[in-house]
């Protein structure tokens, strides 16, 4: 009797399970599997419209695309004119990834640093795949790696190498870092921040104000571990500071309510602060499937594009 060969699953989303992703040792391979599996067959960009700015009008000539006619001008002047746009050398995206010591925390297949690196690699892969430019900066108390924006698809190798060598250490100095980002990105572009945002709110908002002043399109992926969000600890426990040397031994049940209340207050303030500045903000946890994170991101960007197109 012939031996029955087990059927190999052909669903590319099988690579999107956090446990499976963790077993893919190479970050570039991990990103490729996730992105190709998730957006295979998708042709619309999640970033469309952000690298194009209106410059001037010109008279309509036969053969021009009528979608670019300015009907408001026509209604006032009875003239057919075309909107002209200045397209920059594609979208320039700067990914800013936190590699401070607190990012080393995690109880799942991927800790926060590994999860954030995977998100950054996936987004870089998507950006380069659509022939836009991606660069990366990793940071803790200072800048650790700076990779300028490039549009060649082979640039992903340089990006993932920078993520790989930027091991978590030191604490976060968010205002100093965001000031450096603002200085290094003088022209308008997209800035994606991937961090656990374990920092004071005031310097965070001052840093974001500097970026918003440059009219950048800013996105924040706020990465937390599930234990940080639920505080499930019980029994006498020793807590060690990730970004300082303090330790505390206590019964966590006595801290839980106060911790969750303070966390919720912090998250509300961060969300509101981002909303006031027109910043896209997503809170994600390390046990959330990467496909869910990408799906939410892509659908939000598409909705944002459609909304701006109607104006």
NORZI-V570202 format. One record per run of one state. SS is the DSSP state (2 for helix, 1 for strand, 0 for the rest). FROM is the first residue (numbers start at 1). TO is the last residue. If there is no record, write none. Layout:
SS,FROM,TO ; SS,FROM,TO
This chain:
0,1,11 ; 2,12,16 ; 0,17,17 ; 2,18,23 ; 0,24,26 ; 2,27,39 ; 0,40,51 ; 1,52,59 ; 0,60,65 ; 2,66,68 ; 1,69,69 ; 0,70,70 ; 2,71,77 ; 0,78,80 ; 1,81,87 ; 0,88,91 ; 1,92,98 ; 0,99,100 ; 2,101,104 ; 0,105,111 ; 2,112,129 ; 0,130,132 ; 1,133,139 ; 0,140,142 ; 1,143,150 ; 0,151,154 ; 2,155,165 ; 0,166,173 ; 2,174,184 ; 0,185,189 ; 1,190,195 ; 0,196,200 ; 2,201,213 ; 0,214,216 ; 1,217,224 ; 0,225,225 ; 2,226,230 ; 0,231,235 ; 1,236,240 ; 0,241,246 ; 1,247,251 ; 0,252,252 ; 2,253,276 ; 0,277,279 ; 1,280,285 ; 0,286,289 ; 2,290,310 ; 0,311,311
